[in-house]
């Protein structure tokens, strides 16, 4: 089963079980290399349907302070792009089977070499890429390599996007369409955007893939609400905050992900 097929199968399985797919986000290398691997393994055992793995970068413009802190900590401890790919490989060697999406900015990919990065990511065991600062108009190079490797390339759609823009992004995304639930950066929020349901319905009209919602989903209750309308629910900052505050990060992460899955 190639990367795209594995992603499709995960969403199909979740749908057959009558719940939205849960996709937690973990920063590779945070709070340290070993702990981040243990965290991913722990959440894979308690309900994560897919897993988003953050590749640290010094200027994460789409991320709020929680994830910014985690990426800076990982970088200060020597986490590199190559090291992240090695961690993906090690996670696969541990027997984790859920689809992995590498969430990383374009600058490190460009520095690594676009074709080499995609090829190495696929060889390591990644199923897809999320590149939040890469617009469709500038993505032809990485898109073609991802297609040749059967690797998903996910684009983000903002609630401020025009319908024309939504059609274009939905046509190019593969694996799933990432719906940004709010205007702004990542980070826990007290409440969901009241216009989110309307945004999901509008995106559904043009989507050719499953749709997953991220940014600002902080609690099991919010995950449940989003899961009523979307095909997938992405939780990042809230999980990273739990990890940052925990004496035993893997156990704390597993407990939080378990509560999210129960709510879905």
Secondary structure, 3 states (H helix, E strand, C coil): CCHHHHHHHHHHHHHHCCCCEEEEEEECCCCCHHHHHHHHHHHHCCCCCEEEEECCCCCCCCCCHHHHHHHHHHHHCCCCHHHHHHHHHHHHHCCCCCEEEEECCHHHHHHHCHHHHHHHHHHHCCCEEECCCCCHHHCHHHHHHHHHHCCEEECEECCCCCHHHHHHHHHHCCCEEEEECCCCCCCCCCCCCCCHHHHHHHHHCCCCCEEEEECCCCCHHHHHHHHCCCCEEEECHHHHHHHHHCCCHHHHHHHHHHHHHHHC
